[in-house]
């Protein structure tokens, strides 16, 4: 029954409604019957059969014309005629004259064509691009920064690498900047460093699906060079907006001095900054990496802890892997402290 035009079907067999008592279907389909009933305005006239594809249409029997009325039929045909019994799924035999061809008896008027005009585009006064920091959701922010031109990285990037992951996560993992593969695919933490990050999260009892992953710099610098200060500054505002949309209650103080029930304990909120340059961009006082690593700082009301970046650990496994696992133990302690206190 796929591709069937129900309106055209309704017009085609409507003239036969007074002649036929059955409607033949490929199979009992309650959904199709409801659709036909809606088109024909028959309400509950159609009901699915339990063991046969024949669906009876209950109609009142044809009554004999009143006495004294004019009739074109012989007198013997004016009296009610006995009807043969219905046998199984066979249709009830028809009596009386046969209908004329459809082409001569029925010529329905074409249905009016209702054109649905697309909604007019939302225009910004003056032809300016939508302001990213006015976004009300992460999806809206992502849409607004796709054509970002706040710094010179817009000339060399392939696409903006916005971030992805659980939008209800209590853990945000932020790296420094996208790689070439991430710039081409528009996703963060791909390849070897993405696999190693998954192991880091597994050591915390988490998965990549339970965290939100992003980069501080959203566009890949040409030649994979380190991002400049002005480029980092432009993207830091977008990262701050991401945190605001991820954690709407960030920085809000519970209660307003009025008496009332005790406010609920806020959920943990932790940012893992991968690499010294990433942490230093968020926390300027974290200049000494040796003393700042795995230490709790604060950024916009959320806890921030710096860890060695996965690519740095992979380049020096013998020295950095033992240190990283020890730092991850401190991260677990901070998550436990936030959940308990």
Kinemage of the C-alpha trace (Angstrom):
@kinemage 1
@onewidth
@group {chain A} dominant
@subgroup {mainchain}
@vectorlist {calphas} color= white
{ca unk a 1} P 0.000 0.000 0.000
{ca unk a 2} L 3.062 2.259 -0.075
{ca unk a 3} L 2.763 5.288 -2.302
{ca unk a 4} L -1.072 5.153 -2.299
{ca unk a 5} L -2.823 8.488 -2.695
{ca unk a 6} L -5.724 8.167 -0.246
{ca unk a 7} L -7.550 11.236 -1.525
{ca unk a 8} L -7.444 9.960 -5.100
{ca unk a 9} L -8.645 6.542 -3.897
{ca unk a 10} L -11.505 8.167 -2.025
{ca unk a 11} L -12.672 10.084 -5.112
{ca unk a 12} L -12.398 7.017 -7.344
{ca unk a 13} L -14.587 4.642 -5.312
{ca unk a 14} L -16.949 7.151 -3.694
{ca unk a 15} L -19.669 6.642 -6.437
{ca unk a 16} L -19.651 2.906 -5.723
{ca unk a 17} L -20.478 3.402 -2.059
{ca unk a 18} L -24.225 2.863 -2.628
{ca unk a 19} L -23.636 -0.227 -4.783
{ca unk a 20} L -21.014 -2.193 -2.835
{ca unk a 21} L -21.122 -3.537 0.706
{ca unk a 22} L -17.512 -4.679 0.994
{ca unk a 23} L -14.109 -3.149 0.554
{ca unk a 24} L -11.183 -5.361 -0.387
{ca unk a 25} L -7.795 -4.693 1.212
{ca unk a 26} L -4.431 -6.422 0.892
{ca unk a 27} L -4.446 -7.020 4.641
{ca unk a 28} L -6.285 -5.680 7.685
{ca unk a 29} L -4.675 -2.343 8.452
{ca unk a 30} L -6.330 -0.317 11.255
{ca unk a 31} L -4.238 2.734 10.436
{ca unk a 32} L -5.390 2.733 6.811
{ca unk a 33} L -9.003 2.252 7.830
{ca unk a 34} L -8.841 5.241 10.163
{ca unk a 35} L -7.368 7.340 7.361
{ca unk a 36} L -10.120 6.335 4.916
{ca unk a 37} L -12.772 6.957 7.532
{ca unk a 38} L -11.382 10.444 8.075
{ca unk a 39} L -11.382 11.232 4.349
{ca unk a 40} L -14.886 9.897 3.770
{ca unk a 41} L -16.292 11.228 7.047
{ca unk a 42} L -17.597 7.757 7.950
{ca unk a 43} L -16.307 7.775 11.528
{ca unk a 44} L -16.463 4.144 12.735
{ca unk a 45} L -17.861 2.634 9.530
{ca unk a 46} L -14.673 0.699 8.843
{ca unk a 47} L -13.476 -1.943 11.256
{ca unk a 48} L -10.616 -4.430 10.705
{ca unk a 49} L -11.620 -8.052 10.148
{ca unk a 50} L -10.160 -10.677 12.469
{ca unk a 51} L -9.660 -13.556 10.025
{ca unk a 52} L -10.379 -12.236 6.558
{ca unk a 53} L -9.215 -9.333 4.394
{ca unk a 54} L -12.809 -8.502 3.600
{ca unk a 55} L -13.999 -5.517 5.604
{ca unk a 56} L -17.814 -5.188 5.695
{ca unk a 57} L -19.338 -1.735 5.455
{ca unk a 58} L -22.523 -1.703 7.531
{ca unk a 59} L -25.289 0.118 5.698
{ca unk a 60} L -29.037 0.194 6.061
{ca unk a 61} L -30.894 -2.051 3.527
{ca unk a 62} L -32.490 -0.374 0.552
{ca unk a 63} L -36.171 0.252 1.289
{ca unk a 64} L -38.940 -0.169 -1.267
{ca unk a 65} L -40.332 3.042 -2.739
{ca unk a 66} L -43.591 4.238 -1.183
{ca unk a 67} L -46.922 3.310 -2.772
{ca unk a 68} L -48.162 5.659 -5.417
{ca unk a 69} L -44.733 7.001 -6.235
{ca unk a 70} L -43.510 7.138 -9.798
{ca unk a 71} L -41.000 4.450 -10.778
{ca unk a 72} L -39.155 3.616 -13.965
{ca unk a 73} L -38.800 -0.063 -12.935
{ca unk a 74} L -41.476 -2.779 -13.531
{ca unk a 75} L -43.988 -3.286 -10.690
{ca unk a 76} L -42.392 -6.591 -9.769
{ca unk a 77} L -39.109 -4.874 -8.956
{ca unk a 78} L -40.663 -2.432 -6.520
{ca unk a 79} L -41.043 -5.099 -3.858
{ca unk a 80} L -38.087 -5.992 -1.600
{ca unk a 81} L -36.090 -8.867 -3.001
{ca unk a 82} L -34.589 -11.631 -0.829
{ca unk a 83} L -30.829 -11.413 -0.439
{ca unk a 84} L -28.551 -14.443 -0.742
{ca unk a 85} L -26.526 -15.307 2.375
{ca unk a 86} L -22.889 -14.270 2.606
{ca unk a 87} L -20.491 -17.213 2.341
{ca unk a 88} L -17.096 -16.686 3.929
{ca unk a 89} L -15.064 -13.926 2.411
{ca unk a 90} L -17.037 -13.824 -0.845
{ca unk a 91} L -18.679 -10.488 -1.681
{ca unk a 92} L -22.444 -10.126 -1.532
{ca unk a 93} L -23.842 -10.506 -5.094
{ca unk a 94} L -25.050 -7.247 -6.578
{ca unk a 95} L -28.652 -6.741 -7.670
{ca unk a 96} L -30.197 -4.177 -9.913
{ca unk a 97} L -28.542 -2.318 -12.757
{ca unk a 98} L -24.785 -2.149 -13.200
{ca unk a 99} L -23.058 1.220 -12.736
{ca unk a 100} L -21.851 3.115 -15.753
{ca unk a 101} L -18.107 3.559 -16.318
{ca unk a 102} L -16.424 5.986 -13.962
{ca unk a 103} L -15.423 8.302 -16.788
{ca unk a 104} L -19.096 8.955 -17.593
{ca unk a 105} L -20.545 9.096 -14.093
{ca unk a 106} L -17.872 10.791 -12.008
{ca unk a 107} L -15.614 13.725 -12.756
{ca unk a 108} L -14.362 15.128 -9.465
{ca unk a 109} L -13.091 18.655 -9.308
{ca unk a 110} L -9.335 18.873 -8.698
{ca unk a 111} L -8.396 19.385 -5.085
{ca unk a 112} L -7.036 22.832 -4.300
{ca unk a 113} L -3.259 22.929 -4.000
{ca unk a 114} L -2.136 24.523 -0.767
{ca unk a 115} L 1.323 25.999 -1.102
{ca unk a 116} L 3.405 26.116 2.059
{ca unk a 117} L 5.719 29.041 1.878
{ca unk a 118} L 8.984 28.719 3.818
{ca unk a 119} L 9.394 30.854 6.898
{ca unk a 120} L 11.216 34.094 6.186
{ca unk a 121} L 14.824 34.128 7.368
{ca unk a 122} L 15.629 35.882 10.604
{ca unk a 123} L 17.436 39.068 9.687
{ca unk a 124} L 19.800 40.834 12.028
{ca unk a 125} L 19.523 44.650 11.919
{ca unk a 126} L 22.197 46.143 9.722
{ca unk a 127} L 23.018 42.789 8.102
{ca unk a 128} L 25.378 41.846 10.947
{ca unk a 129} L 26.061 38.230 11.898
{ca unk a 130} L 24.300 36.780 14.972
{ca unk a 131} L 26.150 37.666 18.153
{ca unk a 132} L 27.640 34.425 19.570
{ca unk a 133} L 27.559 35.532 23.192
{ca unk a 134} L 23.776 36.098 22.940
{ca unk a 135} L 23.125 32.379 22.355
{ca unk a 136} L 20.670 30.629 24.682
{ca unk a 137} L 21.867 27.042 24.122
{ca unk a 138} L 24.996 25.155 23.117
{ca unk a 139} L 23.501 24.272 19.736
{ca unk a 140} L 22.717 27.921 19.094
{ca unk a 141} L 26.227 28.932 20.119
{ca unk a 142} L 27.712 26.296 17.822
{ca unk a 143} L 25.627 27.611 14.925
{ca unk a 144} L 26.678 31.187 15.585
{ca unk a 145} L 30.431 30.509 15.714
{ca unk a 146} L 30.608 28.384 12.565
{ca unk a 147} L 31.506 31.500 10.578
{ca unk a 148} L 33.463 33.193 13.373
{ca unk a 149} L 35.954 35.826 12.212
{ca unk a 150} L 37.097 37.232 15.553
{ca unk a 151} L 40.756 36.491 14.764
{ca unk a 152} L 42.979 35.606 11.827
{ca unk a 153} L 42.527 31.835 12.271
{ca unk a 154} L 39.358 32.036 10.167
{ca unk a 155} L 41.564 32.361 7.066
{ca unk a 156} L 43.432 29.079 7.517
{ca unk a 157} L 40.976 26.775 9.255
{ca unk a 158} L 38.829 24.186 7.513
{ca unk a 159} L 36.032 24.383 10.071
{ca unk a 160} L 35.427 25.459 13.659
{ca unk a 161} L 36.032 22.628 16.139
{ca unk a 162} L 33.401 23.551 18.704
{ca unk a 163} L 33.312 20.523 21.002
{ca unk a 164} L 31.063 17.569 21.686
{ca unk a 165} L 29.938 15.289 24.475
{ca unk a 166} L 27.458 15.065 27.302
{ca unk a 167} L 25.720 18.432 27.696
{ca unk a 168} L 24.741 17.498 31.266
{ca unk a 169} L 28.221 16.449 32.303
{ca unk a 170} L 29.850 17.609 35.544
{ca unk a 171} L 33.291 17.229 33.952
{ca unk a 172} L 34.627 19.411 31.128
{ca unk a 173} L 37.887 18.416 29.445
{ca unk a 174} L 39.542 21.291 27.574
{ca unk a 175} L 42.622 20.964 25.372
{ca unk a 176} L 44.768 23.611 23.736
{ca unk a 177} L 43.842 23.623 20.006
{ca unk a 178} L 42.648 21.267 17.239
{ca unk a 179} L 44.949 19.036 15.222
{ca unk a 180} L 44.827 18.685 11.451
{ca unk a 181} L 42.577 15.613 11.604
{ca unk a 182} L 40.239 17.322 14.071
{ca unk a 183} L 40.117 20.409 11.854
{ca unk a 184} L 39.000 18.268 8.914
{ca unk a 185} L 36.373 16.304 10.837
{ca unk a 186} L 35.186 19.004 13.241
{ca unk a 187} L 35.588 16.801 16.346
{ca unk a 188} L 37.886 17.023 19.358
{ca unk a 189} L 40.432 14.508 20.693
{ca unk a 190} L 40.781 12.135 17.761
{ca unk a 191} L 43.520 9.635 17.030
{ca unk a 192} L 46.120 8.565 19.585
{ca unk a 193} L 45.552 11.429 21.972
{ca unk a 194} L 41.839 10.700 21.973
{ca unk a 195} L 42.489 7.043 22.806
{ca unk a 196} L 44.848 8.024 25.615
{ca unk a 197} L 42.307 10.502 26.977
{ca unk a 198} L 39.796 7.659 27.163
{ca unk a 199} L 42.273 5.732 29.348
{ca unk a 200} L 42.723 8.782 31.585
{ca unk a 201} L 38.967 9.053 32.084
{ca unk a 202} L 38.720 5.314 32.677
{ca unk a 203} L 41.179 5.726 35.549
{ca unk a 204} L 38.653 8.182 37.039
{ca unk a 205} L 35.840 5.671 36.587
{ca unk a 206} L 34.388 7.679 33.683
{ca unk a 207} L 34.074 7.433 29.907
{ca unk a 208} L 34.298 9.999 27.117
{ca unk a 209} L 30.491 9.900 26.885
{ca unk a 210} L 30.183 11.143 30.474
{ca unk a 211} L 32.264 14.285 29.867
{ca unk a 212} L 32.087 17.309 27.599
{ca unk a 213} L 35.174 17.658 25.372
{ca unk a 214} L 36.350 20.890 23.807
{ca unk a 215} L 39.407 23.023 23.041
{ca unk a 216} L 40.241 26.462 24.274
{ca unk a 217} L 41.156 27.556 20.721
{ca unk a 218} L 38.406 26.509 18.310
{ca unk a 219} L 40.348 26.794 15.050
{ca unk a 220} L 43.561 25.094 13.954
{ca unk a 221} L 46.486 27.488 13.404
{ca unk a 222} L 48.175 27.132 10.041
{ca unk a 223} L 51.085 24.676 10.216
{ca unk a 224} L 50.041 23.499 13.703
{ca unk a 225} L 51.898 26.369 15.303
{ca unk a 226} L 50.985 27.500 18.818
{ca unk a 227} L 48.093 29.940 18.926
{ca unk a 228} L 48.922 33.584 19.543
{ca unk a 229} L 47.772 35.515 22.589
{ca unk a 230} L 45.084 37.457 20.692
{ca unk a 231} L 43.778 34.234 19.140
{ca unk a 232} L 43.535 32.588 22.544
{ca unk a 233} L 41.827 35.663 23.985
{ca unk a 234} L 39.174 35.651 21.244
{ca unk a 235} L 38.330 31.985 21.842
{ca unk a 236} L 38.413 32.245 25.638
{ca unk a 237} L 35.197 34.289 25.527
{ca unk a 238} L 33.501 31.495 23.543
{ca unk a 239} L 34.757 28.889 26.029
{ca unk a 240} L 33.349 30.954 28.889
{ca unk a 241} L 29.968 31.021 27.124
{ca unk a 242} L 30.128 27.240 26.725
{ca unk a 243} L 30.552 26.856 30.478
{ca unk a 244} L 27.674 29.252 31.128
{ca unk a 245} L 25.349 27.201 28.910
{ca unk a 246} L 26.576 23.858 30.271
{ca unk a 247} L 26.245 24.944 33.899
{ca unk a 248} L 23.537 27.674 34.109
{ca unk a 249} L 23.806 27.804 37.920
{ca unk a 250} L 27.561 28.382 37.849
{ca unk a 251} L 28.579 31.174 40.198
{ca unk a 252} L 25.098 31.587 41.708
{ca unk a 253} L 24.965 31.779 45.495
{ca unk a 254} L 22.239 29.598 47.050
{ca unk a 255} L 19.532 31.451 48.906
{ca unk a 256} L 18.856 35.180 49.217
{ca unk a 257} L 18.805 35.639 52.981
{ca unk a 258} L 15.139 34.700 53.341
{ca unk a 259} L 13.935 31.877 55.536
{ca unk a 260} L 13.042 28.710 53.701
{ca unk a 261} L 14.026 25.099 53.030
{ca unk a 262} L 17.688 24.224 52.802
{ca unk a 263} L 18.881 24.515 49.186
{ca unk a 264} L 19.913 21.376 47.357
{ca unk a 265} L 23.598 20.563 47.163
{ca unk a 266} L 24.995 21.610 43.761
{ca unk a 267} L 26.353 18.924 41.474
{ca unk a 268} L 30.140 18.649 41.037
{ca unk a 269} L 31.671 20.926 38.416
{ca unk a 270} L 35.260 20.295 37.401
{ca unk a 271} L 37.357 21.471 34.452
{ca unk a 272} L 40.388 19.414 33.423
{ca unk a 273} L 42.826 21.698 31.588
{ca unk a 274} L 45.221 19.588 29.523
{ca unk a 275} L 48.650 21.151 29.191
{ca unk a 276} L 50.364 24.055 30.895
{ca unk a 277} L 49.423 26.596 28.205
{ca unk a 278} L 45.730 25.726 28.564
{ca unk a 279} L 45.753 26.098 32.335
{ca unk a 280} L 47.777 29.309 32.165
{ca unk a 281} L 45.238 30.860 29.761
{ca unk a 282} L 42.454 30.184 32.272
{ca unk a 283} L 44.411 30.817 35.484
{ca unk a 284} L 47.174 33.433 34.993
{ca unk a 285} L 48.676 32.763 38.434
{ca unk a 286} L 49.486 29.137 37.485
{ca unk a 287} L 52.893 30.076 36.084
{ca unk a 288} L 54.889 27.268 37.682
{ca unk a 289} L 53.674 24.023 36.091
{ca unk a 290} L 55.448 21.848 38.618
{ca unk a 291} L 53.514 23.418 41.508
{ca unk a 292} L 50.303 24.153 39.593
{ca unk a 293} L 49.759 20.697 38.109
{ca unk a 294} L 46.887 18.741 39.754
{ca unk a 295} L 46.207 21.675 42.074
{ca unk a 296} L 42.688 23.063 42.470
{ca unk a 297} L 42.070 26.522 41.015
{ca unk a 298} L 38.804 28.257 40.152
{ca unk a 299} L 37.482 29.648 36.882
{ca unk a 300} L 34.039 31.295 36.669
{ca unk a 301} L 32.984 29.470 39.842
{ca unk a 302} L 34.094 25.990 38.774
{ca unk a 303} L 37.095 23.999 39.970
{ca unk a 304} L 40.015 23.745 37.524
{ca unk a 305} L 42.851 21.237 37.638
{ca unk a 306} L 45.726 21.000 35.181
{ca unk a 307} L 47.052 17.712 33.824
{ca unk a 308} L 49.718 16.779 31.312
{ca unk a 309} L 48.292 16.736 27.780
{ca unk a 310} L 47.890 13.255 26.219
{ca unk a 311} L 50.249 14.040 23.313
{ca unk a 312} L 52.928 15.145 25.794
{ca unk a 313} L 52.577 11.951 27.817
{ca unk a 314} L 52.740 9.809 24.676
{ca unk a 315} L 55.977 11.542 23.675
{ca unk a 316} L 57.622 10.814 27.066
{ca unk a 317} L 55.875 7.808 28.574
{ca unk a 318} L 58.654 6.676 30.932
{ca unk a 319} L 58.694 9.965 32.817
{ca unk a 320} L 55.167 11.321 32.490
{ca unk a 321} L 52.970 8.216 32.790
{ca unk a 322} L 53.752 7.564 36.495
{ca unk a 323} L 53.323 11.263 37.258
{ca unk a 324} L 50.018 11.402 35.384
{ca unk a 325} L 48.485 8.483 37.291
{ca unk a 326} L 49.434 10.157 40.559
{ca unk a 327} L 47.789 13.403 39.376
{ca unk a 328} L 44.649 11.500 38.373
{ca unk a 329} L 44.433 10.202 41.941
{ca unk a 330} L 44.244 13.831 43.104
{ca unk a 331} L 41.501 14.499 40.578
{ca unk a 332} L 39.489 11.606 41.988
{ca unk a 333} L 39.906 13.042 45.481
{ca unk a 334} L 38.572 16.409 44.291
{ca unk a 335} L 35.533 14.776 42.659
{ca unk a 336} L 34.892 12.813 45.862
{ca unk a 337} L 35.233 15.996 47.958
{ca unk a 338} L 32.696 17.823 45.796
{ca unk a 339} L 30.241 14.961 46.088
{ca unk a 340} L 30.558 14.673 49.872
{ca unk a 341} L 30.831 18.272 51.039
